[in-house]
Amino acid sequence: MDFIRLVVLYGLFTYVSAIEPFSTFGAIGTAVLAGLYTVYGPVKCQFKECCTSTWINLNSTALQDELQSKLYGQHLVTDVIIKHLKAHMMKDPSKALTLSFHGGTGTGKNYVSKIIAESIYKQGMRSKYVHLISSTKEFPHKDMVPLYKDKLRDLIETSVKECPQSLFIFDEIDKMPPGLIDTIKPYLDFYEQLGGTDYRKATFLFLSNTAGDAISKHVLSNWLNREDIELKEMEHIISKATINTKTSGMYHSDIIYKHMITAYVPFLPMERRHIKECIKDVLVAQNYYKRKDIPEEDVRKIANQLNYFPSNEEIFSVTGCKRVPEKVSYVMETDED
Ligand SMILES: *[C@@H]1O[C@H](CO)[C@@H](O)[C@H](O)[C@H]1NC(C)=O
């Protein structure tokens, strides 16, 4: 907008200098404006977010540190994410990066999305190039799918046109009305250009509970050697369960069949020992204790406030780390009396 104002001003200057005999004014005006133009663009991007490497740049060290220190019980997540993000950000990608996150409530899918956004965009989740799309909030009515399709198409096209390295996070994509997800399909493909725009630098994260049960079942049958579970076996379980899930928004969707998903990322159900780590983080973050002073008794009390499954063995937390903050507040506030 400001640039347009400058151009108008410049036009006015040349017009005035043409009718006035002060031709030197026009020359000076041109020089000043040319100077302003070359300086103004870059300066503006120092203070306000632009689609440049100052604002968008993967810090893989930070990504690795954050994932390793704040994510519990997810040995399959860190490597696959770092590997694919690095490959995607460092060279010219042949297609948009599409990562499909699978797992139950509170296992860290949203958390990891946030960490990814923060390790690429200086503004993190607040960046205008990061788009969080919540299926239940934004697409609640099945009969409005045609309208939603237009909305979604418009969002993706406008965003990527403005900045090729846009990030789209689709939360609860399994709750998307059937058919809507296919709207995204062309943007995930290998096309160099689509209507004049190149979508291959964009990143899509699909978050869902789809295959959550299949993941839990597999981990339960291997729970003593959980860390030995490999990505390959988990990927197989996820893709099979995704295709067979009738309620999934991805059901019969071309996206699965055409292998447009770069990688499946499995989030495993969390055991009591992982929940305890989340509890400690929250206790420290909310200033109840310093890390070294946390009494095990408090951690145990809080962990006991959560529900576990299967009902007889009680191995995994039903809600992962999701409800930990409210349970911490509850136990700590009632304790103090
Ligand atoms: C990347 O992250 C690390 C760890 O958080 C930090 O020390 C470093 O300064 C960051 N590098 C850049 C270029 O921002």
PDBQT file of the ligand as one rigid body, heavy atoms in Angstrom, charges set to zero:
ROOT
HETATM    1  C1  LIG A 401      19.034 -22.186  16.443  1.00  0.00    +0.000 C 
HETATM    2  O1  LIG A 401      18.621 -22.695  17.696  1.00  0.00    +0.000 OA
HETATM    3  C2  LIG A 401      19.659 -22.800  18.653  1.00  0.00    +0.000 C 
HETATM    4  C3  LIG A 401      19.100 -23.556  19.844  1.00  0.00    +0.000 C 
HETATM    5  O2  LIG A 401      17.849 -23.071  20.250  1.00  0.00    +0.000 OA
HETATM    6  C4  LIG A 401      20.153 -21.407  18.976  1.00  0.00    +0.000 C 
HETATM    7  O3  LIG A 401      21.161 -21.463  19.948  1.00  0.00    +0.000 OA
HETATM    8  C5  LIG A 401      20.664 -20.762  17.693  1.00  0.00    +0.000 C 
HETATM    9  O4  LIG A 401      21.027 -19.433  17.937  1.00  0.00    +0.000 OA
HETATM   10  C6  LIG A 401      19.602 -20.801  16.591  1.00  0.00    +0.000 C 
HETATM   11  N1  LIG A 401      20.197 -20.374  15.348  1.00  0.00    +0.000 N 
HETATM   12  C7  LIG A 401      19.697 -19.409  14.617  1.00  0.00    +0.000 C 
HETATM   13  C8  LIG A 401      20.391 -19.127  13.337  1.00  0.00    +0.000 C 
HETATM   14  O5  LIG A 401      18.716 -18.765  14.957  1.00  0.00    +0.000 OA
ENDROOT
TORSDOF 0
